[in-house]
Amino acid sequence: MSPEAKANWKERVLEELRSLSITVIYLWLLLTVFALHRQIVLARYQISYPERFGFAFINALILAKFMWLGEVLHAGRKAAGKALLFATLWNSAIFTAILMGCHILEEALIRFFHGQPVRQMFSESAGMTPWDIFATALLIFVVLIPFFLVKGLMEILGKNEVKRLLFSPGPGSSAAPEKDS
């Protein structure tokens, strides 16, 4: 393998790891906020919810891995070349389906490890009502919209321009150079 090919390969691996780490951080923050919200709501009814609070990072790693796998398998390719709004909503919907499948599987495995019979794992009495599934899916869909919107903007404008837009002062700030009239 030529030195150029090795350098190119290393750059691609580093870029994938950076992209995966951004996804993990985004999901970790969201899952932590969701767990905190659930803990606060359940505390009102004197229900303790500490056992799953610490798994937000592990879940973020697992979910980010599934999102990465979906991207590698081109799960959102139907949206390629479409308007940014369509692509954002399409990718949010596709990846919501992927993450919901992971969530339902996780819930089933947790119930299985707690000795619940297989036939009860997906019953309403087990706590996975259609409304719970719908609400969770809707929540995931909505929080994925900004994620895919920024990714789409990075593809259109470039990473440096998006960074500049997000982290540089706007034209109305005192740090921006003044324009002559």
Phi, psi and omega in degrees: 000132183288156178301325178295317179295321178295316179296318179296318179296317179297319178298317179297317179297315179297320178296318177297318179294321178295316178297317179295320181293325176296318178297316179299314181298316179300310181294322180298315178299315180296314181295325176294317178296318178297317180295320178297316178299314179298318180297318180294316180296314181292330178296330176300331181256018180056040177251123180279138180223047183272337190293332182256355182298322182283353182269006182300319181291317179297316177297321179297318177299313182294313181294321178296323178297319178292323177294318177299316179298319176299320178292319179298322179275007177058048181299329181258023187293339178297333182273353182298130178082001179270175177301148183303319180298313179298313181299318180297311181293320179297310180297322177298319180292314181298313183285337170296316178299317179297311183291326177293321175301318177296318181297315180295319177297318178299314179299319179296318179294321178298314179295322179297315180292339176270010173083016179281138179299150182302320183294340180264353185299325184248016179276161180296330180292340179278358177096359179256070179284160176303326179292322176298315181295315179298314182296319179295316179297318179296318178297314179298315180303312183294320182283343176279342181301308179297326179300309181284334175295314179294319178299319178295318177297323179294325177290323183281310187266338186099152184296319182295321180292320179294318177300317180298315180295323183280325190245354178263151178296147180284175183295338182271357183277162181286342181281341181282144178294143181279143178268143176281140179270000000 
